[in-house]
Amino acid sequence: MGAPVVVLIIGFGQKIGLLLLILVATSQGLIEFYRLTFPESQPKEKTVWIGVGLLLPLGAYFGQAETILVVMALAVVALFLLFLAKPGDFGTLMSRMAFALFGIIYVSFLLSHILLLRNELMGTRWVFFLLFTIWACDTAAYFTGTLIGRHKLYPKVSPKKSVEGLLGGLGGSVTVALLFRQFFLPHLTLSQAVMLAFLMMILGQAGDFTESMIKRSANVKDSSRLVPGHGGILDRLDSFLFSAPFLYYYVRMVFQ
């Protein structure tokens, strides 16, 4: 799904539109994650794990951070009760339990913070701030790295990333953050805008490296072939998984 479609759904679809986007992204992201980390698991088993994972975006839609923590606790309990009811092969039980739980935390819990952010005052503007800052960072990093990238950033995990690309990404994220401060978020100070852009760039890159590490452990290039030439949903969302929770808690603590 292209960026213009996402922007239109969020802008005109209100909260329900964003919820549907997050539900679709979470379900596909969990499918890709479990395919990468535990391909031997049974389809029915993974379907149950994904169903439990979808409880978290629903909890975020109807509540706040406290609600999603309650839902997270219930999801964990439900997951282990399901394993208790049907443990399957005891030789793989611990790994299946670990992958099921980690997938829900990594994909569903982190991604649900976008819905929590939308619930805050001026939430739609903050969601757009998140999206456009990360998109600008990724786009600027790609073109800068392609044109002048010489020094490898972290070749063991992501061989194509460069220091020059990282600096270009920082320039892109700062530029967008300052534009949002000027036109949409005037209560942001200059130092806050620059600081948010910098930290979201760092967290976005950390999310990208984390997903690359998972893919390398599974010996694959992309999480799936859902988007031709761009990989899967996880490849599109990895930069948001760490930056979205950070921005939500920052907004809640500083501006509410």
C-alpha positions in Angstrom: 0.0 0.0 0.0 1.5 3.3 -1.1 2.2 6.3 1.1 -0.6 8.5 -0.5 -3.2 5.8 0.2 -2.0 5.6 3.8 -2.2 9.3 4.2 -5.7 9.5 2.7 -7.0 6.7 5.0 -5.6 8.3 8.1 -6.7 11.8 7.1 -10.2 11.0 6.0 -10.9 7.6 7.6 -10.7 8.9 11.2 -9.7 6.5 14.0 -11.5 3.5 12.4 -9.5 3.9 9.2 -6.2 3.9 11.1 -7.4 0.9 13.2 -8.1 -1.1 10.0 -4.6 -0.2 8.7 -2.9 -1.3 11.9 -4.9 -4.5 12.0 -4.0 -5.4 8.4 -0.3 -4.4 9.0 -0.2 -6.4 12.3 -1.7 -9.5 10.9 0.6 -9.5 7.8 3.6 -8.5 9.9 3.0 -11.5 12.3 2.6 -13.8 9.3 5.9 -12.7 8.0 7.6 -12.8 11.4 6.5 -16.4 12.2 7.4 -17.5 8.7 10.9 -16.1 9.2 11.5 -17.3 12.8 9.6 -20.6 13.0 8.6 -21.9 9.6 8.1 -25.4 11.0 5.1 -24.3 13.1 1.7 -25.5 12.0 -0.6 -23.0 10.1 -3.4 -23.5 12.6 -1.0 -22.7 15.5 0.3 -19.5 13.8 -3.3 -18.5 13.1 -4.1 -18.6 16.8 -0.9 -16.6 17.7 -1.9 -14.0 15.1 -5.4 -13.8 16.6 -4.1 -13.2 20.0 -1.7 -10.6 18.6 -4.7 -8.7 17.1 -6.1 -8.1 20.6 -3.5 -5.4 21.3 -4.4 -3.0 18.5 -8.1 -3.4 19.5 -7.2 -2.6 23.1 -5.2 0.5 21.9 -8.1 1.7 19.8 -10.5 1.6 22.7 -8.2 2.9 25.5 -4.9 4.3 26.5 -1.5 2.9 27.6 -3.1 1.3 30.7 -5.6 -0.5 28.6 -3.0 -2.0 26.3 -1.0 -3.2 29.3 -4.1 -5.0 30.6 -4.7 -6.5 27.1 -1.1 -7.5 26.9 -1.3 -9.3 30.2 -4.5 -11.1 29.1 -2.9 -12.0 25.8 0.1 -13.5 27.4 -2.1 -15.6 29.8 -4.3 -16.7 27.0 -1.3 -17.7 24.9 0.1 -19.9 27.6 -3.3 -21.4 28.4 -3.6 -22.4 24.7 -0.2 -24.1 24.9 -1.2 -25.8 28.2 -4.4 -27.1 26.5 -2.5 -28.3 23.5 1.2 -28.5 24.1 2.1 -30.5 21.0 5.7 -31.6 20.5 7.5 -31.1 23.9 10.8 -31.0 22.0 9.9 -27.7 20.4 7.5 -26.4 23.0 9.9 -23.8 24.5 10.9 -22.4 21.1 7.3 -22.2 19.9 6.3 -20.4 23.1 9.2 -18.0 22.8 8.6 -17.1 19.2 4.9 -16.7 19.7 5.4 -14.3 22.6 8.2 -12.4 21.0 6.3 -11.9 17.7 3.3 -10.4 19.6 5.6 -8.0 21.5 7.8 -7.1 18.5 5.0 -6.6 16.0 1.7 -6.2 17.7 2.6 -4.4 20.9 5.0 -1.9 19.4 2.9 -1.1 16.4 -0.2 -0.5 18.5 1.4 2.6 19.9 0.5 4.4 16.6 -3.2 4.0 17.7 -2.3 5.2 21.2 -0.6 8.2 19.6 -3.8 8.9 17.6 -5.8 9.0 20.8 -3.8 12.0 22.1 -4.6 15.7 21.7 -3.9 16.6 18.0 -3.3 12.9 17.5 -3.7 12.9 13.8 -1.0 15.5 13.4 1.4 13.6 15.6 0.7 10.4 13.5 1.6 12.3 10.4 4.6 13.8 12.1 5.8 10.2 12.8 5.1 9.0 9.3 6.6 11.9 7.4 9.7 12.2 9.6 10.5 8.5 9.2 9.7 8.5 5.5 11.9 11.5 4.9 14.7 9.9 6.9 14.5 6.7 4.9 14.3 8.4 1.5 17.1 10.9 2.2 19.3 8.1 3.6 18.7 6.0 0.6 19.6 8.6 -2.0 22.5 10.1 0.0 23.9 6.6 0.6 23.5 5.7 -3.1 25.1 8.8 -4.3 28.0 9.4 -1.9 28.0 6.5 0.5 31.5 5.4 1.2 31.9 4.4 4.8 29.9 1.3 6.0 27.7 1.9 9.0 27.1 -1.7 10.3 28.2 -4.1 7.5 27.7 -7.3 9.7 23.9 -6.7 9.8 23.2 -4.3 6.9 26.0 -4.2 4.3 24.4 -1.4 2.2 23.9 1.1 5.0 26.5 3.9 5.1 27.5 6.7 7.5 26.8 9.2 4.8 23.3 7.8 4.3 22.7 8.1 8.1 23.7 11.8 8.0 21.5 12.3 5.0 18.6 10.6 6.8 19.1 12.9 9.8 18.9 15.9 7.4 15.7 14.7 6.0 14.1 14.0 9.4 15.1 17.4 10.8 13.8 19.2 7.8 10.4 17.6 8.1 10.3 18.1 11.8 11.0 21.8 11.4 8.3 22.1 8.7 5.7 20.4 11.0 6.8 22.8 13.8 6.2 25.7 11.5 2.8 24.7 10.1 1.1 22.0 12.2 2.7 21.8 15.7 3.5 25.3 16.7 3.8 24.4 20.4 7.0 22.5 19.6 10.1 24.4 20.4 13.0 24.4 17.9 15.1 22.3 20.2 12.3 19.8 20.8 11.7 19.4 17.0 15.4 18.8 16.3 15.7 16.5 19.3 12.7 14.4 18.2 14.0 14.2 14.7 17.4 13.0 15.8 16.1 10.4 18.3 13.4 9.1 15.9 16.1 8.8 13.2 18.3 6.8 15.6 15.4 4.6 16.7 14.2 4.1 13.1 17.7 2.9 12.1 17.7 0.6 15.2 14.4 -0.9 14.1 15.7 -1.4 10.6 18.9 -3.1 11.9 16.8 -5.3 14.2 14.7 -6.6 11.3 17.8 -7.0 9.2 19.3 -9.1 12.0 16.2 -11.3 12.1 16.2 -11.8 8.3 19.9 -12.6 8.3 19.4 -15.2 11.0 16.7 -16.7 8.7 19.0 -16.4 5.6 16.5 -14.3 3.6 16.7 -10.9 1.9 13.1 -9.7 2.4 10.5 -10.6 5.0 8.2 -11.6 2.1 7.4 -10.7 -1.6 4.2 -8.9 -0.8 5.4 -5.6 -2.3 7.4 -6.3 -5.5 10.9 -4.7 -5.2 10.3 -3.5 -1.7 9.8 -6.8 0.3 7.1 -7.3 2.9 5.2 -5.4 5.5 8.0 -5.8 8.1 10.4 -4.3 5.6 8.1 -1.2 5.3 7.4 -0.9 9.0 10.7 -1.8 10.7 11.6 1.9 11.2 8.3 2.6 13.0 8.4 -0.2 15.5 10.8 1.6 17.9 10.1 5.2 17.0 6.3 5.0 17.5 6.4 4.0 21.2 9.0 6.6 21.9 7.0 9.4 20.3 3.8 8.4 22.0 5.3 8.4 25.5 7.2 11.6 24.8 4.0 13.4 23.7 2.0 12.0 26.6 4.6 13.1 29.2 5.5 16.5 27.8 2.3 17.8 26.1 -0.6 16.3 28.0 
